[in-house]
Amino acid sequence: MKIPPAVASYVDHVSVERQYSEATTRAYESDLASFTVFAAERGIDDVVDVDLELLRDWLWQSSQSGLGAATIARRSASVRGWCAWLARNGHIAVDTSARLRSPKTGRSLPHVVQRPQMDGLLDRLSTQAATGDPLALRDSALVELLYASGLRVSELCGLDIDDVDLDRLTVRVLGKGSKERVVPFGVPAHSALVDYLRKARPTLAARTGSPPPAVFLGARGGRLNPRSVYDLVSRLLGSLPGGSASGPHTLRHTAATHLLDGGADLRAVQELLGHASLGTTQIYTHVSMERLKESYRTAHPRA
């Protein structure tokens, strides 16, 4: 079997049968496209000719081109998944990637916005929303909900009107692996959402002939896309004193850390965030501990 159609079939497999997220599927497709080009440059275009040495050479070249350890690790995972699929389906005799090792990526603590800065940002958005500008009302509701619920940006953009229960203060989201969960949000987010849905969304929806059922709409009335949310949140967080450009995931990190700072149970936070593994959620306990140590060093006279 030739490499390009084998890659295309595997991408379809992870997207349709494994139901990987759109972002993960794109990443796998990009990684394997890079490997396809690398193999072709070496005269290899059939999966039976792919061996461990070729895979290692590709990862080595990737590292020499300046890619980070996390990207190399993902590339390794992409090609290992592909080779395992080829072996299971009889396209190759044995899994040639079985002894391929990924580099250790390490794990840095996520960036978290301090509580006073978060309060100031939300107050500023609320003041702008009070002018009645539709986009200002939308942005206030959007950021309030992201911070209140810890949603992923893809989950936020995928919300439809029917997914929001304003009486129970919950949203129903479709997370990674098409797993559905119900996430609560607080009173400030509720107020911002009600104002947006009543005063702004109808105005935005009227800008297109067939508005989608999405909760959050763009300036032209279509469903708001993740890139627009990233640009908005990055700009807002970058404007904070000492801040740097950060995307919506920073608000997810911030929500989780502030919950744990306030005494929330780790498993409750895991459920809220939709993490499959408790180990993924535990990174936020390290953030809380670092914040506690910093407060101690700053405040205790004999620190």
Secondary structure by P-SEA (a helix, b strand, c coil): ccaaaaaaaaaaaaaccccccaaaaaaaaaaaaaaaaaaaaacccccccccaaaaaaaaaaaaaacccaaaaaaaaaaaaaaaaaaaaacccccccccccccccccccccccccaaaaaaaaaaaaaaaaaccaaaaaaaaaaaaaaaccccaaaaaacccccccccccbbbbbccccbbbbbbbcaaaaaaaaaaacccaaaaaacccccccccccccccccccaaaaaaaaaaaaaaccccccccaaaaaaaaaaaaaaacccaaaaaaaaccccccccaaaaaaaaaaaaaaaaaccccc
